[in-house]
C-alpha cells in the first residue's frame, strides 16, 4: 500500500491530463486559492481553453477510524505473529481471523492480551491438529480439510477464530505456517456512506468539499471537479464508491460537475471517471498514469496565483 503522503498535487495533474486529452484544450492560469486572499479554499483553479475549472481533492477511507484501526491492529498482532510462527504442529496452515475494528478497552492491557491470544492459538492449534483426519489425500478429501474454533476470551472484547486448513495440493513446506487476517464489519457500507457524507458536505466543524466547489461555480462559472483518492485495495473499489456517491449526491444543488477516483495503492496510479452531472453512471473505462510522469501541482513552481 502507498504510504499516506500528500498526493493531491499529482492526483490533480492526472485528472487535468485526462481532461486535456478529452477536451483537446490545454491548461493555463493554474492558481492555488489557499495562497490568495478571499478565495474559496479549493485545491486548484485552472482554465482549459476558455472554461475555468475548480478541483478539490480528498483522501477517503471506508470509515473514519480506518487509519487508527490499521495502526492498532498492527501493534496488537505483530508480537503474536512473531511468537506463534514456527511453533504450530502438524500438517496444513493456521489462520487467525479477527474483526477489522479490534480494540482493547484498556491500553495498559495490551501486553497481557497479546500473551493470552498467543497461548490460546498454541492450545487450539494442537486441538485442531489432533482432530484432523489422518488421510487427507486427493482421493479421500478432494476439497481438502478445513476446521475452525471460535471463542471470546475474558478481557478481550472481540472473537478469536482459528482456522486449520489442509489441502493435498499444498506443498509440505507450508505445514505449520501461521497467518493473521481481518474480516470486514457487517455495517461496512453504512460506515462508508457516513464517512463520505462528512467529507462531501461537512459536519459542523469542517466545511465539506461540495460547498467549496459550489462557491467556485457561483463566483467564477467554474466547472467543478471532485478528485477522490483511495489507497485501500481491500475494502474499497470504484463500484462501491460510485454507488455510495450516487446515494449521496442525487438532488444536491452542490453536486460536482465531474467526480473522479484515483487509486494510489500501487504503480501505476489508476483513474476512474465515477460520475458527471449529465451521466451519473459512466462506463468502467479506466486510465493508468505512471507516478513519475505526474507533476506535483501544489508545488509553488506551478502556481500562477498573484503575489500577496
TORVEXMI-110972 format. One record per residue (C-alpha): residue in three letters; z, y, x. Coordinates in steps of 0.05 Angstrom, whole numbers, plus 32768, in hexadecimal, padded with zeros to 4 digits. Last residue first. Layout:
<node><r>ALA</r><zz>Z</zz><yy>Y</yy><xx>X</xx></node>
...
END
This chain:
<node><r>UNK</r><zz>7FDA</zz><yy>8303</yy><xx>8002</xx></node>
<node><r>UNK</r><zz>7F98</zz><yy>82EF</yy><xx>8020</xx></node>
<node><r>UNK</r><zz>7F63</zz><yy>82DD</yy><xx>7FEC</xx></node>
<node><r>UNK</r><zz>7F5B</zz><yy>8292</yy><xx>7FE2</xx></node>
<node><r>UNK</r><zz>7F20</zz><yy>8273</yy><xx>8007</xx></node>
<node><r>UNK</r><zz>7F48</zz><yy>8237</yy><xx>801D</xx></node>
<node><r>UNK</r><zz>7F24</zz><yy>8200</yy><xx>8044</xx></node>
<node><r>UNK</r><zz>7F46</zz><yy>820F</yy><xx>8087</xx></node>
<node><r>UNK</r><zz>7F88</zz><yy>8215</yy><xx>8063</xx></node>
<node><r>UNK</r><zz>7F8D</zz><yy>81CA</yy><xx>8059</xx></node>
<node><r>UNK</r><zz>7F96</zz><yy>81B8</yy><xx>8010</xx></node>
<node><r>UNK</r><zz>7F4D</zz><yy>81A1</yy><xx>8010</xx></node>
<node><r>UNK</r><zz>7F5F</zz><yy>8166</yy><xx>803D</xx></node>
<node><r>UNK</r><zz>7F19</zz><yy>814E</yy><xx>804A</xx></node>
<node><r>UNK</r><zz>7F00</zz><yy>8108</yy><xx>803A</xx></node>
<node><r>UNK</r><zz>7ED3</zz><yy>80E1</yy><xx>8069</xx></node>
<node><r>UNK</r><zz>7F0D</zz><yy>80BE</yy><xx>808C</xx></node>
<node><r>UNK</r><zz>7F24</zz><yy>80A3</yy><xx>8049</xx></node>
<node><r>UNK</r><zz>7EE3</zz><yy>807F</yy><xx>803B</xx></node>
<node><r>UNK</r><zz>7ED3</zz><yy>808E</yy><xx>7FF2</xx></node>
<node><r>UNK</r><zz>7EC2</zz><yy>8059</yy><xx>7FBE</xx></node>
<node><r>UNK</r><zz>7EA7</zz><yy>806A</yy><xx>7F79</xx></node>
<node><r>UNK</r><zz>7EB5</zz><yy>8046</yy><xx>7F38</xx></node>
<node><r>UNK</r><zz>7E8D</zz><yy>8034</yy><xx>7EFA</xx></node>
<node><r>UNK</r><zz>7EB8</zz><yy>801D</yy><xx>7EC0</xx></node>
<node><r>UNK</r><zz>7E92</zz><yy>8042</yy><xx>7E8B</xx></node>
<node><r>UNK</r><zz>7EAF</zz><yy>8080</yy><xx>7E6A</xx></node>
<node><r>UNK</r><zz>7EE2</zz><yy>807C</yy><xx>7E31</xx></node>
<node><r>UNK</r><zz>7EF7</zz><yy>80C1</yy><xx>7E1A</xx></node>
<node><r>UNK</r><zz>7EAF</zz><yy>80DB</yy><xx>7E1E</xx></node>
<node><r>UNK</r><zz>7EA3</zz><yy>8124</yy><xx>7E0C</xx></node>
<node><r>UNK</r><zz>7EE8</zz><yy>813B</yy><xx>7E22</xx></node>
<node><r>UNK</r><zz>7EE6</zz><yy>810F</yy><xx>7E60</xx></node>
<node><r>UNK</r><zz>7F0C</zz><yy>80D1</yy><xx>7E73</xx></node>
<node><r>UNK</r><zz>7F1A</zz><yy>809F</yy><xx>7EAA</xx></node>
<node><r>UNK</r><zz>7EE6</zz><yy>80AD</yy><xx>7EE0</xx></node>
<node><r>UNK</r><zz>7EFF</zz><yy>807C</yy><xx>7F15</xx></node>
<node><r>UNK</r><zz>7F03</zz><yy>808B</yy><xx>7F60</xx></node>
<node><r>UNK</r><zz>7F12</zz><yy>8055</yy><xx>7F94</xx></node>
<node><r>UNK</r><zz>7F2F</zz><yy>8064</yy><xx>7FD8</xx></node>
<node><r>UNK</r><zz>7F10</zz><yy>803C</yy><xx>8011</xx></node>
<node><r>UNK</r><zz>7F41</zz><yy>8025</yy><xx>8029</xx></node>
<node><r>UNK</r><zz>7F82</zz><yy>8010</yy><xx>8009</xx></node>
<node><r>UNK</r><zz>7FB1</zz><yy>8024</yy><xx>7FD0</xx></node>
<node><r>UNK</r><zz>7F92</zz><yy>8069</yy><xx>7FC8</xx></node>
<node><r>UNK</r><zz>7F77</zz><yy>805D</yy><xx>7F82</xx></node>
<node><r>UNK</r><zz>7F59</zz><yy>809C</yy><xx>7F66</xx></node>
<node><r>UNK</r><zz>7F5A</zz><yy>80A8</yy><xx>7F1B</xx></node>
<node><r>UNK</r><zz>7F30</zz><yy>80DE</yy><xx>7EFC</xx></node>
<node><r>UNK</r><zz>7F38</zz><yy>8107</yy><xx>7EBC</xx></node>
<node><r>UNK</r><zz>7F06</zz><yy>813B</yy><xx>7EA4</xx></node>
<node><r>UNK</r><zz>7F09</zz><yy>8172</yy><xx>7E70</xx></node>
<node><r>UNK</r><zz>7F55</zz><yy>8171</yy><xx>7E72</xx></node>
<node><r>UNK</r><zz>7F7D</zz><yy>816B</yy><xx>7E31</xx></node>
<node><r>UNK</r><zz>7FA1</zz><yy>81AD</yy><xx>7E23</xx></node>
<node><r>UNK</r><zz>7F8B</zz><yy>81B0</yy><xx>7DDA</xx></node>
<node><r>UNK</r><zz>7FA7</zz><yy>816A</yy><xx>7DD0</xx></node>
<node><r>UNK</r><zz>7F88</zz><yy>8141</yy><xx>7D98</xx></node>
<node><r>UNK</r><zz>7F88</zz><yy>8100</yy><xx>7DBF</xx></node>
<node><r>UNK</r><zz>7FA6</zz><yy>810B</yy><xx>7E04</xx></node>
<node><r>UNK</r><zz>7FE1</zz><yy>80DB</yy><xx>7E03</xx></node>
<node><r>UNK</r><zz>7FC4</zz><yy>809C</yy><xx>7DE5</xx></node>
<node><r>UNK</r><zz>7F83</zz><yy>80A4</yy><xx>7E0C</xx></node>
<node><r>UNK</r><zz>7FAC</zz><yy>80AE</yy><xx>7E4C</xx></node>
<node><r>UNK</r><zz>7FD2</zz><yy>806D</yy><xx>7E42</xx></node>
<node><r>UNK</r><zz>7F92</zz><yy>8047</yy><xx>7E37</xx></node>
<node><r>UNK</r><zz>7F73</zz><yy>8066</yy><xx>7E75</xx></node>
<node><r>UNK</r><zz>7FAF</zz><yy>8052</yy><xx>7E9F</xx></node>
<node><r>UNK</r><zz>7FAC</zz><yy>800B</yy><xx>7E86</xx></node>
<node><r>UNK</r><zz>7F62</zz><yy>8005</yy><xx>7E98</xx></node>
<node><r>UNK</r><zz>7F64</zz><yy>802B</yy><xx>7EDB</xx></node>
<node><r>UNK</r><zz>7F98</zz><yy>7FFB</yy><xx>7EF8</xx></node>
<node><r>UNK</r><zz>7FE3</zz><yy>7FFB</yy><xx>7F00</xx></node>
<node><r>UNK</r><zz>801C</zz><yy>7FCA</yy><xx>7F0B</xx></node>
<node><r>UNK</r><zz>8009</zz><yy>7FA7</yy><xx>7F4C</xx></node>
<node><r>UNK</r><zz>7FD4</zz><yy>7FD5</yy><xx>7F6A</xx></node>
<node><r>UNK</r><zz>8003</zz><yy>8011</yy><xx>7F70</xx></node>
<node><r>UNK</r><zz>7FE8</zz><yy>804B</yy><xx>7F99</xx></node>
<node><r>UNK</r><zz>7FD2</zz><yy>8074</yy><xx>7F5D</xx></node>
<node><r>UNK</r><zz>7FB6</zz><yy>80BA</yy><xx>7F5C</xx></node>
<node><r>UNK</r><zz>7FA3</zz><yy>80E2</yy><xx>7F1E</xx></node>
<node><r>UNK</r><zz>7F73</zz><yy>811C</yy><xx>7F24</xx></node>
<node><r>UNK</r><zz>7F70</zz><yy>8148</yy><xx>7EE5</xx></node>
<node><r>UNK</r><zz>7F33</zz><yy>8174</yy><xx>7EE2</xx></node>
<node><r>UNK</r><zz>7F2C</zz><yy>81B3</yy><xx>7EB8</xx></node>
<node><r>UNK</r><zz>7EE9</zz><yy>81D7</yy><xx>7EB2</xx></node>
<node><r>UNK</r><zz>7EFE</zz><yy>821E</yy><xx>7EBC</xx></node>
<node><r>UNK</r><zz>7EF2</zz><yy>8257</yy><xx>7E8B</xx></node>
<node><r>UNK</r><zz>7F1B</zz><yy>8283</yy><xx>7EBA</xx></node>
<node><r>UNK</r><zz>7F59</zz><yy>8297</yy><xx>7E93</xx></node>
<node><r>UNK</r><zz>7F59</zz><yy>8266</yy><xx>7E58</xx></node>
<node><r>UNK</r><zz>7F3F</zz><yy>822A</yy><xx>7E80</xx></node>
<node><r>UNK</r><zz>7F6E</zz><yy>8239</yy><xx>7EBA</xx></node>
<node><r>UNK</r><zz>7FAA</zz><yy>823E</yy><xx>7E8C</xx></node>
<node><r>UNK</r><zz>7F96</zz><yy>81FC</yy><xx>7E6C</xx></node>
<node><r>UNK</r><zz>7F99</zz><yy>81DB</yy><xx>7EB1</xx></node>
<node><r>UNK</r><zz>7FE2</zz><yy>81F0</yy><xx>7EB9</xx></node>
<node><r>UNK</r><zz>7FF3</zz><yy>81D8</yy><xx>7E73</xx></node>
<node><r>UNK</r><zz>7FD3</zz><yy>8194</yy><xx>7E83</xx></node>
<node><r>UNK</r><zz>7FF9</zz><yy>8187</yy><xx>7EC4</xx></node>
<node><r>UNK</r><zz>803F</zz><yy>818D</yy><xx>7EA6</xx></node>
<node><r>UNK</r><zz>8070</zz><yy>81C5</yy><xx>7EB4</xx></node>
<node><r>UNK</r><zz>80B2</zz><yy>81A9</yy><xx>7ECD</xx></node>
<node><r>UNK</r><zz>80F9</zz><yy>81B0</yy><xx>7EB2</xx></node>
<node><r>UNK</r><zz>80E8</zz><yy>81AE</yy><xx>7E68</xx></node>
<node><r>UNK</r><zz>80C5</zz><yy>816A</yy><xx>7E6D</xx></node>
<node><r>UNK</r><zz>807E</zz><yy>8178</yy><xx>7E83</xx></node>
<node><r>UNK</r><zz>803C</zz><yy>816A</yy><xx>7E5F</xx></node>
<node><r>UNK</r><zz>8013</zz><yy>813E</yy><xx>7E8D</xx></node>
<node><r>UNK</r><zz>8048</zz><yy>8122</yy><xx>7EBD</xx></node>
<node><r>UNK</r><zz>807C</zz><yy>811B</yy><xx>7E85</xx></node>
<node><r>UNK</r><zz>804B</zz><yy>80F6</yy><xx>7E58</xx></node>
<node><r>UNK</r><zz>8034</zz><yy>80CA</yy><xx>7E91</xx></node>
<node><r>UNK</r><zz>807B</zz><yy>80B2</yy><xx>7E9D</xx></node>
<node><r>UNK</r><zz>8086</zz><yy>80A3</yy><xx>7E53</xx></node>
<node><r>UNK</r><zz>8044</zz><yy>807D</yy><xx>7E4D</xx></node>
<node><r>UNK</r><zz>8053</zz><yy>8054</yy><xx>7E8B</xx></node>
<node><r>UNK</r><zz>8098</zz><yy>8043</yy><xx>7E71</xx></node>
<node><r>UNK</r><zz>8079</zz><yy>802D</yy><xx>7E2F</xx></node>
<node><r>UNK</r><zz>8047</zz><yy>8003</yy><xx>7E56</xx></node>
<node><r>UNK</r><zz>807D</zz><yy>7FE2</yy><xx>7E80</xx></node>
<node><r>UNK</r><zz>80AC</zz><yy>7FCF</yy><xx>7E47</xx></node>
<node><r>UNK</r><zz>80AC</zz><yy>7F85</yy><xx>7E58</xx></node>
<node><r>UNK</r><zz>80C3</zz><yy>7F96</yy><xx>7E9F</xx></node>
<node><r>UNK</r><zz>8095</zz><yy>7F7D</yy><xx>7ED6</xx></node>
<node><r>UNK</r><zz>80A3</zz><yy>7F40</yy><xx>7F00</xx></node>
<node><r>UNK</r><zz>80B7</zz><yy>7F42</yy><xx>7F48</xx></node>
<node><r>UNK</r><zz>80AC</zz><yy>7F15</yy><xx>7F84</xx></node>
<node><r>UNK</r><zz>80D4</zz><yy>7EF5</yy><xx>7FBB</xx></node>
<node><r>UNK</r><zz>80B6</zz><yy>7EBD</yy><xx>7FE5</xx></node>
<node><r>UNK</r><zz>80D3</zz><yy>7E82</yy><xx>800C</xx></node>
<node><r>UNK</r><zz>80AE</zz><yy>7E4E</yy><xx>8034</xx></node>
<node><r>UNK</r><zz>80CF</zz><yy>7E09</yy><xx>8036</xx></node>
<node><r>UNK</r><zz>808E</zz><yy>7DE3</yy><xx>803B</xx></node>
<node><r>UNK</r><zz>8053</zz><yy>7E11</yy><xx>804B</xx></node>
<node><r>UNK</r><zz>8041</zz><yy>7DE9</yy><xx>8089</xx></node>
<node><r>UNK</r><zz>8039</zz><yy>7DAD</yy><xx>805B</xx></node>
<node><r>UNK</r><zz>7FF5</zz><yy>7DC9</yy><xx>8045</xx></node>
<node><r>UNK</r><zz>7FEC</zz><yy>7DD7</yy><xx>7FFB</xx></node>
<node><r>UNK</r><zz>7FBB</zz><yy>7DAB</yy><xx>7FD5</xx></node>
<node><r>UNK</r><zz>7FF1</zz><yy>7D7B</yy><xx>7FBD</xx></node>
<node><r>UNK</r><zz>8018</zz><yy>7DB2</yy><xx>7F9B</xx></node>
<node><r>UNK</r><zz>8063</zz><yy>7DBD</yy><xx>7F9B</xx></node>
<node><r>UNK</r><zz>8084</zz><yy>7DFA</yy><xx>7F7B</xx></node>
<node><r>UNK</r><zz>80CD</zz><yy>7E0B</yy><xx>7F76</xx></node>
<node><r>UNK</r><zz>80DD</zz><yy>7E49</yy><xx>7F4D</xx></node>
<node><r>UNK</r><zz>811F</zz><yy>7E6F</yy><xx>7F54</xx></node>
<node><r>UNK</r><zz>8130</zz><yy>7EA1</yy><xx>7F1D</xx></node>
<node><r>UNK</r><zz>8169</zz><yy>7ED3</yy><xx>7F25</xx></node>
<node><r>UNK</r><zz>817C</zz><yy>7EFB</yy><xx>7EE8</xx></node>
<node><r>UNK</r><zz>8195</zz><yy>7F44</yy><xx>7EEC</xx></node>
<node><r>UNK</r><zz>81DA</zz><yy>7F63</yy><xx>7EE9</xx></node>
<node><r>UNK</r><zz>81F7</zz><yy>7F45</yy><xx>7F29</xx></node>
<node><r>UNK</r><zz>8243</zz><yy>7F46</yy><xx>7F25</xx></node>
<node><r>UNK</r><zz>8248</zz><yy>7EFF</yy><xx>7F0D</xx></node>
<node><r>UNK</r><zz>8206</zz><yy>7EDB</yy><xx>7F18</xx></node>
<node><r>UNK</r><zz>81CD</zz><yy>7ED7</yy><xx>7EE5</xx></node>
<node><r>UNK</r><zz>81A9</zz><yy>7E94</yy><xx>7EE8</xx></node>
<node><r>UNK</r><zz>8163</zz><yy>7E78</yy><xx>7EE7</xx></node>
<node><r>UNK</r><zz>814B</zz><yy>7E36</yy><xx>7F04</xx></node>
<node><r>UNK</r><zz>8102</zz><yy>7E23</yy><xx>7F0B</xx></node>
<node><r>UNK</r><zz>80D5</zz><yy>7DE7</yy><xx>7F11</xx></node>
<node><r>UNK</r><zz>808C</zz><yy>7DDF</yy><xx>7F26</xx></node>
<node><r>UNK</r><zz>8067</zz><yy>7DA0</yy><xx>7F3A</xx></node>
<node><r>UNK</r><zz>801D</zz><yy>7D9A</yy><xx>7F49</xx></node>
<node><r>UNK</r><zz>7FE3</zz><yy>7DA0</yy><xx>7F19</xx></node>
<node><r>UNK</r><zz>7FC6</zz><yy>7D5C</yy><xx>7F2A</xx></node>
<node><r>UNK</r><zz>800B</zz><yy>7D3C</yy><xx>7F2A</xx></node>
<node><r>UNK</r><zz>8002</zz><yy>7CF0</yy><xx>7F33</xx></node>
<node><r>UNK</r><zz>7FBA</zz><yy>7CEC</yy><xx>7F4C</xx></node>
<node><r>UNK</r><zz>7FC3</zz><yy>7D2B</yy><xx>7F76</xx></node>
<node><r>UNK</r><zz>8002</zz><yy>7D14</yy><xx>7F9A</xx></node>
<node><r>UNK</r><zz>8046</zz><yy>7D2F</yy><xx>7F85</xx></node>
<node><r>UNK</r><zz>806D</zz><yy>7CEE</yy><xx>7F8A</xx></node>
<node><r>UNK</r><zz>80B7</zz><yy>7CF5</yy><xx>7F96</xx></node>
<node><r>UNK</r><zz>80C1</zz><yy>7D21</yy><xx>7F59</xx></node>
<node><r>UNK</r><zz>80E9</zz><yy>7D60</yy><xx>7F67</xx></node>
<node><r>UNK</r><zz>8132</zz><yy>7D5E</yy><xx>7F50</xx></node>
<node><r>UNK</r><zz>814F</zz><yy>7D5D</yy><xx>7F97</xx></node>
<node><r>UNK</r><zz>8123</zz><yy>7D98</yy><xx>7FAC</xx></node>
<node><r>UNK</r><zz>8139</zz><yy>7DBF</yy><xx>7F6F</xx></node>
<node><r>UNK</r><zz>8183</zz><yy>7DB2</yy><xx>7F7E</xx></node>
<node><r>UNK</r><zz>817B</zz><yy>7DC5</yy><xx>7FC7</xx></node>
<node><r>UNK</r><zz>8157</zz><yy>7E05</yy><xx>7FB3</xx></node>
<node><r>UNK</r><zz>818F</zz><yy>7E14</yy><xx>7F83</xx></node>
<node><r>UNK</r><zz>81C4</zz><yy>7E15</yy><xx>7FBA</xx></node>
<node><r>UNK</r><zz>819B</zz><yy>7E3D</yy><xx>7FEC</xx></node>
<node><r>UNK</r><zz>8186</zz><yy>7E6F</yy><xx>7FB7</xx></node>
<node><r>UNK</r><zz>81CD</zz><yy>7E78</yy><xx>7F9D</xx></node>
<node><r>UNK</r><zz>81E9</zz><yy>7E83</yy><xx>7FE3</xx></node>
<node><r>UNK</r><zz>81B4</zz><yy>7EB9</yy><xx>7FF1</xx></node>
<node><r>UNK</r><zz>81C1</zz><yy>7EDB</yy><xx>7FAE</xx></node>
<node><r>UNK</r><zz>820C</zz><yy>7EDD</yy><xx>7FBB</xx></node>
<node><r>UNK</r><zz>8202</zz><yy>7EF7</yy><xx>8002</xx></node>
<node><r>UNK</r><zz>81D3</zz><yy>7F2E</yy><xx>7FE9</xx></node>
<node><r>UNK</r><zz>8205</zz><yy>7F40</yy><xx>7FB3</xx></node>
<node><r>UNK</r><zz>823E</zz><yy>7F45</yy><xx>7FE6</xx></node>
<node><r>UNK</r><zz>8214</zz><yy>7F75</yy><xx>8010</xx></node>
<node><r>UNK</r><zz>81FF</zz><yy>7FA0</yy><xx>7FD6</xx></node>
<node><r>UNK</r><zz>8243</zz><yy>7FA6</yy><xx>7FB5</xx></node>
<node><r>UNK</r><zz>824F</zz><yy>7FED</yy><xx>7FCF</xx></node>
<node><r>UNK</r><zz>8213</zz><yy>8004</yy><xx>7FA7</xx></node>
<node><r>UNK</r><zz>8239</zz><yy>7FF5</yy><xx>7F66</xx></node>
<node><r>UNK</r><zz>820F</zz><yy>7FEC</yy><xx>7F27</xx></node>
<node><r>UNK</r><zz>81DD</zz><yy>7FC1</yy><xx>7F4D</xx></node>
<node><r>UNK</r><zz>8193</zz><yy>7FCE</yy><xx>7F3E</xx></node>
<node><r>UNK</r><zz>8156</zz><yy>7FA2</yy><xx>7F33</xx></node>
<node><r>UNK</r><zz>811E</zz><yy>7FC7</yy><xx>7F0F</xx></node>
<node><r>UNK</r><zz>80E4</zz><yy>7F9A</yy><xx>7F1F</xx></node>
<node><r>UNK</r><zz>8107</zz><yy>7F5C</yy><xx>7F05</xx></node>
<node><r>UNK</r><zz>8112</zz><yy>7F24</yy><xx>7F37</xx></node>
<node><r>UNK</r><zz>80ED</zz><yy>7EE3</yy><xx>7F45</xx></node>
<node><r>UNK</r><zz>8102</zz><yy>7EBA</yy><xx>7F81</xx></node>
<node><r>UNK</r><zz>80CB</zz><yy>7E8B</yy><xx>7F99</xx></node>
<node><r>UNK</r><zz>80D3</zz><yy>7E48</yy><xx>7FBC</xx></node>
<node><r>UNK</r><zz>809B</zz><yy>7E21</yy><xx>7FDD</xx></node>
<node><r>UNK</r><zz>808B</zz><yy>7DD7</yy><xx>7FE1</xx></node>
<node><r>UNK</r><zz>80AE</zz><yy>7D9C</yy><xx>8002</xx></node>
<node><r>UNK</r><zz>80F4</zz><yy>7D94</yy><xx>801A</xx></node>
<node><r>UNK</r><zz>812B</zz><yy>7DC5</yy><xx>8029</xx></node>
<node><r>UNK</r><zz>8133</zz><yy>7E10</yy><xx>8032</xx></node>
<node><r>UNK</r><zz>8151</zz><yy>7E2E</yy><xx>8071</xx></node>
<node><r>UNK</r><zz>8113</zz><yy>7E4D</yy><xx>8092</xx></node>
<node><r>UNK</r><zz>8115</zz><yy>7E8D</yy><xx>8069</xx></node>
<node><r>UNK</r><zz>8157</zz><yy>7E94</yy><xx>8045</xx></node>
<node><r>UNK</r><zz>817C</zz><yy>7EC8</yy><xx>806F</xx></node>
<node><r>UNK</r><zz>813E</zz><yy>7EF3</yy><xx>807E</xx></node>
<node><r>UNK</r><zz>8128</zz><yy>7EF4</yy><xx>8035</xx></node>
<node><r>UNK</r><zz>816F</zz><yy>7F06</yy><xx>801F</xx></node>
<node><r>UNK</r><zz>8173</zz><yy>7F3E</yy><xx>8052</xx></node>
<node><r>UNK</r><zz>8131</zz><yy>7F5B</yy><xx>8038</xx></node>
<node><r>UNK</r><zz>8144</zz><yy>7F53</yy><xx>7FEE</xx></node>
<node><r>UNK</r><zz>8174</zz><yy>7F8C</yy><xx>7FDF</xx></node>
<node><r>UNK</r><zz>8157</zz><yy>7FC2</yy><xx>800C</xx></node>
<node><r>UNK</r><zz>8110</zz><yy>7FB1</yy><xx>7FF5</xx></node>
<node><r>UNK</r><zz>8122</zz><yy>7FB2</yy><xx>7FAC</xx></node>
<node><r>UNK</r><zz>8146</zz><yy>7FF4</yy><xx>7FB6</xx></node>
<node><r>UNK</r><zz>810A</zz><yy>8014</yy><xx>7FD5</xx></node>
<node><r>UNK</r><zz>80DB</zz><yy>7FFC</yy><xx>7F9F</xx></node>
<node><r>UNK</r><zz>810C</zz><yy>8010</yy><xx>7F69</xx></node>
<node><r>UNK</r><zz>8110</zz><yy>8057</yy><xx>7F85</xx></node>
<node><r>UNK</r><zz>80C4</zz><yy>805D</yy><xx>7F86</xx></node>
<node><r>UNK</r><zz>80BE</zz><yy>803F</yy><xx>7F40</xx></node>
<node><r>UNK</r><zz>80F3</zz><yy>806A</yy><xx>7F1F</xx></node>
<node><r>UNK</r><zz>80C2</zz><yy>8095</yy><xx>7EF7</xx></node>
<node><r>UNK</r><zz>809C</zz><yy>805B</yy><xx>7EDA</xx></node>
<node><r>UNK</r><zz>8054</zz><yy>8041</yy><xx>7EE2</xx></node>
<node><r>UNK</r><zz>804B</zz><yy>8071</yy><xx>7F1C</xx></node>
<node><r>UNK</r><zz>801E</zz><yy>80AE</yy><xx>7F1F</xx></node>
<node><r>UNK</r><zz>800B</zz><yy>80DC</yy><xx>7F59</xx></node>
<node><r>UNK</r><zz>7FF3</zz><yy>811F</yy><xx>7F3E</xx></node>
<node><r>UNK</r><zz>7FB7</zz><yy>814B</yy><xx>7F49</xx></node>
<node><r>UNK</r><zz>7F9E</zz><yy>818A</yy><xx>7F26</xx></node>
<node><r>UNK</r><zz>7F57</zz><yy>81A4</yy><xx>7F2D</xx></node>
<node><r>UNK</r><zz>7F3B</zz><yy>81E3</yy><xx>7F0D</xx></node>
<node><r>UNK</r><zz>7EEF</zz><yy>81EC</yy><xx>7F0B</xx></node>
<node><r>UNK</r><zz>7EC6</zz><yy>822B</yy><xx>7F07</xx></node>
<node><r>UNK</r><zz>7E7D</zz><yy>8223</yy><xx>7EF1</xx></node>
<node><r>UNK</r><zz>7E48</zz><yy>824E</yy><xx>7F13</xx></node>
<node><r>UNK</r><zz>7E2F</zz><yy>8218</yy><xx>7F43</xx></node>
<node><r>UNK</r><zz>7E6E</zz><yy>81F0</yy><xx>7F4E</xx></node>
<node><r>UNK</r><zz>7EA9</zz><yy>8221</yy><xx>7F56</xx></node>
<node><r>UNK</r><zz>7EEE</zz><yy>820F</yy><xx>7F6F</xx></node>
<node><r>UNK</r><zz>7F36</zz><yy>8218</yy><xx>7F5B</xx></node>
<node><r>UNK</r><zz>7F67</zz><yy>81E7</yy><xx>7F7A</xx></node>
<node><r>UNK</r><zz>7FAC</zz><yy>81C8</yy><xx>7F72</xx></node>
<node><r>UNK</r><zz>7FC2</zz><yy>81EB</yy><xx>7F32</xx></node>
<node><r>UNK</r><zz>7FFA</zz><yy>821F</yy><xx>7F32</xx></node>
<node><r>UNK</r><zz>7FDA</zz><yy>8250</yy><xx>7F01</xx></node>
<node><r>UNK</r><zz>7FD1</zz><yy>8291</yy><xx>7F28</xx></node>
<node><r>UNK</r><zz>7FFE</zz><yy>82CF</yy><xx>7F2B</xx></node>
<node><r>UNK</r><zz>7FFD</zz><yy>82D6</yy><xx>7F76</xx></node>
<node><r>UNK</r><zz>7FD0</zz><yy>82AA</yy><xx>7FA1</xx></node>
<node><r>UNK</r><zz>7FE7</zz><yy>8272</yy><xx>7FD1</xx></node>
<node><r>UNK</r><zz>7FF8</zz><yy>8244</yy><xx>7F96</xx></node>
<node><r>UNK</r><zz>7FB1</zz><yy>8250</yy><xx>7F7D</xx></node>
<node><r>UNK</r><zz>7F8D</zz><yy>822B</yy><xx>7FB6</xx></node>
<node><r>UNK</r><zz>7F46</zz><yy>8244</yy><xx>7FB5</xx></node>
<node><r>UNK</r><zz>7F02</zz><yy>8225</yy><xx>7FC0</xx></node>
<node><r>UNK</r><zz>7ECC</zz><yy>825B</yy><xx>7FB9</xx></node>
<node><r>UNK</r><zz>7E92</zz><yy>8229</yy><xx>7FBD</xx></node>
<node><r>UNK</r><zz>7E80</zz><yy>81E3</yy><xx>7FA8</xx></node>
<node><r>UNK</r><zz>7E38</zz><yy>81CC</yy><xx>7FA6</xx></node>
<node><r>UNK</r><zz>7E13</zz><yy>81B9</yy><xx>7F66</xx></node>
<node><r>UNK</r><zz>7DEA</zz><yy>817B</yy><xx>7F56</xx></node>
<node><r>UNK</r><zz>7E18</zz><yy>816E</yy><xx>7F1B</xx></node>
<node><r>UNK</r><zz>7E29</zz><yy>8125</yy><xx>7F28</xx></node>
<node><r>UNK</r><zz>7E25</zz><yy>8129</yy><xx>7F74</xx></node>
<node><r>UNK</r><zz>7E50</zz><yy>8167</yy><xx>7F76</xx></node>
<node><r>UNK</r><zz>7E80</zz><yy>8149</yy><xx>7F44</xx></node>
<node><r>UNK</r><zz>7E89</zz><yy>810A</yy><xx>7F6F</xx></node>
<node><r>UNK</r><zz>7E94</zz><yy>8133</yy><xx>7FAE</xx></node>
<node><r>UNK</r><zz>7EC5</zz><yy>815E</yy><xx>7F87</xx></node>
<node><r>UNK</r><zz>7EEC</zz><yy>8121</yy><xx>7F70</xx></node>
<node><r>UNK</r><zz>7EF1</zz><yy>8106</yy><xx>7FB7</xx></node>
<node><r>UNK</r><zz>7F06</zz><yy>814A</yy><xx>7FD1</xx></node>
<node><r>UNK</r><zz>7F3D</zz><yy>814D</yy><xx>7F9C</xx></node>
<node><r>UNK</r><zz>7F59</zz><yy>810B</yy><xx>7FB6</xx></node>
<node><r>UNK</r><zz>7F55</zz><yy>8124</yy><xx>7FFD</xx></node>
<node><r>UNK</r><zz>7F7E</zz><yy>8162</yy><xx>7FEE</xx></node>
<node><r>UNK</r><zz>7FAF</zz><yy>813E</yy><xx>7FC0</xx></node>
<node><r>UNK</r><zz>7FC0</zz><yy>8106</yy><xx>7FF0</xx></node>
<node><r>UNK</r><zz>8007</zz><yy>8118</yy><xx>8002</xx></node>
<node><r>UNK</r><zz>8025</zz><yy>80DC</yy><xx>8025</xx></node>
<node><r>UNK</r><zz>8041</zz><yy>80A1</yy><xx>7FFF</xx></node>
<node><r>UNK</r><zz>802E</zz><yy>806B</yy><xx>8030</xx></node>
<node><r>UNK</r><zz>7FF0</zz><yy>8046</yy><xx>8019</xx></node>
<node><r>UNK</r><zz>8000</zz><yy>8000</yy><xx>8000</xx></node>
END
